[in-house]
Amino acid sequence: MAAEDTTTRRRGRRPGGQDTRTALIEAARAVFGESGFDGATVRAIATRAGVDAAMVNHWFGSKEGLFAQAVLKLPFDPHELLAELTNGPDDEFGRRIVRTFLTRWDGAGGEVFQALVRSVAGHEQAALVLRSFFQNFFTKIIGGLGSDRVELRTSLCASQLVGMGLVRYVAKFEPMATSEIEPLVTAIAPTVQRYLTGDID
C-alpha cells in the first residue's frame, strides 16, 4: 500500500521527467542506507520511487551510476559530462577535463568534495564505485583516442584529478586553493593531456 501511495504522490511527469530522477535519488539513498550496496536492488529502488526499473538505466546507466549520484553526490551526470568533454579537438582534451572538473566542483562548493573524500575513506563500497566511475569514464575517453596502456593512463588521470581536488578543497594549499581556474588549467592540463595521448614511458 505504501508503494502505491508513493507512486500516486510522485507521479507528476513520469516516466521521463526530472522529477523521476530526483525520486530515484531519494529512494536510492534510503534503500542503500537500509540494505547496503550489495543488498540494494534496482527493482527495490525503482519500486520505492514509484517508477519502472528501466528508468534507473535511463537516467544513471547502472546501479553504480545511481550510487555515485545518490551517495557519492557527484556534482555532474557522468553521461552528460562525457558527451560534453568529447565535443572538441583531441589535443585539447586535457584542458577541457581540468577546466570542467574545477568548474563543476567550484560550483558545487568545496565541502561537496570533502564529503566525497569522507565517503570514500569510510565506506569501502563508495571507494569501489568511485574507482569504477573513473575506470569507465577514462577508459571510454582513452579508448576513443586510440591510446595504448589504457589502464595505466586511466589511473594516472584519476590520480591527477583526485590529487588536485584534495589540494584545492581539502588540504587547501595556497595559492592553489584560491587560484582562478584558468591559471590552473594552463599549469595542469598539459600533464593530463600527456597521460591521455603522450609518451608515458
C-alpha positions as CSV (number, residue, x, y, z in Angstrom):
1,M,0.0,0.0,0.0
2,A,2.9,2.4,0.8
3,A,4.4,1.8,-2.6
4,E,1.0,2.7,-4.2
5,D,0.8,5.9,-2.2
6,T,4.3,6.8,-3.2
7,T,3.5,6.3,-6.8
8,T,0.4,8.4,-6.6
9,R,2.1,11.1,-4.7
10,R,5.1,11.4,-7.0
11,R,3.6,10.6,-10.4
12,G,4.0,14.1,-12.0
13,R,5.7,14.0,-15.4
14,R,6.9,10.4,-15.2
15,P,8.4,8.3,-16.6
16,G,10.7,10.8,-18.4
17,G,10.8,14.0,-16.3
18,Q,13.3,15.4,-13.9
19,D,11.0,14.5,-11.0
20,T,11.7,10.9,-11.8
21,R,15.4,11.4,-11.5
22,T,15.0,13.2,-8.2
23,A,12.7,10.5,-6.8
24,L,15.2,7.8,-7.8
25,I,18.0,9.6,-6.0
26,E,15.9,10.0,-2.8
27,A,14.8,6.3,-3.0
28,A,18.3,5.1,-3.6
29,R,19.7,6.9,-0.6
30,A,17.0,5.2,1.5
31,V,17.5,1.8,0.1
32,F,21.3,1.9,0.1
33,G,21.2,3.1,3.7
34,E,18.9,0.2,4.7
35,S,20.4,-2.6,2.6
36,G,23.9,-1.6,1.7
37,F,25.2,-1.6,-1.9
38,D,25.1,-5.3,-2.4
39,G,21.7,-5.8,-0.8
40,A,20.1,-2.9,-2.7
41,T,18.5,-3.9,-6.0
42,V,17.5,-1.7,-8.9
43,R,13.9,-3.1,-8.7
44,A,13.7,-2.2,-5.0
45,I,14.9,1.3,-5.6
46,A,12.5,1.8,-8.5
47,T,9.6,0.4,-6.5
48,R,10.4,2.8,-3.7
49,A,10.5,5.7,-6.2
50,G,7.3,4.5,-7.9
51,V,8.8,4.1,-11.4
52,D,9.8,1.3,-13.8
53,A,13.2,-0.2,-13.1
54,A,14.2,0.7,-16.6
55,M,14.3,4.3,-15.5
56,V,17.5,3.6,-13.5
57,N,19.4,2.7,-16.6
58,H,17.8,5.6,-18.5
59,W,18.9,8.2,-16.0
60,F,22.0,6.7,-14.4
61,G,23.3,3.9,-16.7
62,S,23.5,1.4,-13.9
63,K,23.2,0.8,-10.1
64,E,26.8,2.0,-9.7
65,G,25.9,5.2,-11.6
66,L,22.9,5.8,-9.3
67,F,25.1,5.1,-6.2
68,A,27.5,7.7,-7.5
69,Q,24.8,10.3,-7.8
70,A,22.8,9.4,-4.6
71,V,25.6,8.5,-2.1
72,L,28.8,10.0,-3.5
73,K,26.8,13.0,-4.7
74,L,29.0,13.8,-7.7
75,P,28.0,17.2,-8.9
76,F,27.6,16.0,-12.5
77,D,25.9,13.4,-14.6
78,P,28.7,11.1,-15.9
79,H,26.9,10.5,-19.3
80,E,26.3,14.2,-19.9
81,L,29.9,15.0,-18.8
82,L,31.3,12.5,-21.2
83,A,29.3,14.0,-24.1
84,E,30.5,17.5,-23.1
85,L,34.2,16.5,-22.9
86,T,34.2,14.7,-26.2
87,N,33.0,17.8,-28.1
88,G,36.2,19.3,-29.2
89,P,39.7,18.7,-30.6
90,D,41.6,15.7,-29.2
91,D,44.7,17.7,-28.4
92,E,42.6,20.0,-26.1
93,F,41.1,17.1,-24.1
94,G,43.4,17.8,-21.1
95,R,42.3,21.4,-21.0
96,R,38.6,20.5,-21.2
97,I,38.9,17.9,-18.5
98,V,40.7,20.1,-16.0
99,R,38.5,23.1,-16.6
100,T,35.3,21.1,-16.4
101,F,36.4,19.3,-13.2
102,L,37.4,22.6,-11.4
103,T,34.3,24.4,-12.7
104,R,31.9,21.8,-11.5
105,W,33.5,21.3,-8.1
106,D,33.9,25.0,-7.5
107,G,30.2,25.5,-8.4
108,A,29.2,22.7,-6.0
109,G,31.3,24.1,-3.2
110,G,34.5,22.6,-1.7
111,E,32.5,20.9,1.1
112,V,31.0,18.6,-1.5
113,F,34.4,17.3,-2.5
114,Q,35.2,17.0,1.2
115,A,32.1,14.9,1.7
116,L,33.2,12.7,-1.2
117,V,36.5,12.1,0.4
118,R,34.9,11.2,3.7
119,S,32.6,8.7,1.9
120,V,35.5,7.1,0.2
121,A,37.6,6.9,3.3
122,G,34.9,5.4,5.5
123,H,32.9,3.3,3.0
124,E,34.6,0.5,1.1
125,Q,31.8,0.4,-1.5
126,A,32.0,4.1,-2.1
127,A,35.7,3.7,-2.9
128,L,34.9,0.8,-5.2
129,V,32.2,2.8,-7.1
130,L,34.4,5.9,-7.4
131,R,37.2,3.7,-8.8
132,S,34.7,2.1,-11.2
133,F,33.5,5.5,-12.2
134,F,37.0,6.7,-13.1
135,Q,37.9,3.5,-14.8
136,N,34.8,3.5,-17.0
137,F,34.9,7.2,-17.7
138,F,38.6,7.4,-18.7
139,T,38.5,4.0,-20.5
140,K,35.9,5.4,-22.8
141,I,37.9,8.6,-23.4
142,I,41.3,7.0,-23.9
143,G,39.8,4.1,-25.9
144,G,38.2,6.7,-28.2
145,L,41.6,8.4,-28.6
146,G,43.3,5.2,-29.7
147,S,45.9,5.4,-27.0
148,D,47.7,2.3,-25.6
149,R,48.1,1.2,-22.0
150,V,44.5,2.3,-21.2
151,E,44.5,1.0,-17.5
152,L,47.7,2.9,-16.6
153,R,46.6,6.0,-18.3
154,T,43.3,5.9,-16.6
155,S,45.0,5.6,-13.2
156,L,47.3,8.5,-14.0
157,C,44.5,10.7,-15.0
158,A,42.5,9.8,-11.9
159,S,45.5,10.5,-9.6
160,Q,45.9,13.9,-11.2
161,L,42.2,14.9,-10.7
162,V,41.7,13.4,-7.2
163,G,45.1,14.9,-6.1
164,M,44.1,18.3,-7.5
165,G,40.8,18.1,-5.6
166,L,42.5,17.2,-2.3
167,V,44.9,20.0,-2.6
168,R,42.3,22.6,-3.6
169,Y,39.3,21.6,-1.5
170,V,40.5,19.6,1.5
171,A,44.1,20.4,2.4
172,K,43.6,23.9,0.8
173,F,47.2,24.5,-0.1
174,E,47.8,28.1,-1.2
175,P,47.9,29.6,-3.8
176,M,46.1,26.6,-5.4
177,A,43.1,26.8,-3.0
178,T,42.1,30.3,-4.0
179,S,43.5,30.5,-7.5
180,E,41.4,31.3,-10.5
181,I,40.6,28.4,-12.7
182,E,42.3,29.3,-15.9
183,P,45.9,29.5,-14.5
184,L,45.4,26.1,-13.0
185,V,44.1,24.8,-16.4
186,T,47.2,26.2,-18.1
187,A,49.5,24.6,-15.5
188,I,47.9,21.2,-15.1
189,A,46.2,20.4,-18.4
190,P,49.5,19.5,-20.3
191,T,50.1,16.8,-17.8
192,V,46.6,15.3,-18.2
193,Q,47.0,15.6,-21.9
194,R,50.2,13.6,-21.8
195,Y,48.5,11.0,-19.6
196,L,45.8,10.7,-22.3
197,T,47.8,10.7,-25.5
198,G,51.5,11.2,-24.9
199,D,54.5,9.1,-24.0
200,I,54.3,7.7,-20.5
201,D,57.4,5.5,-20.6
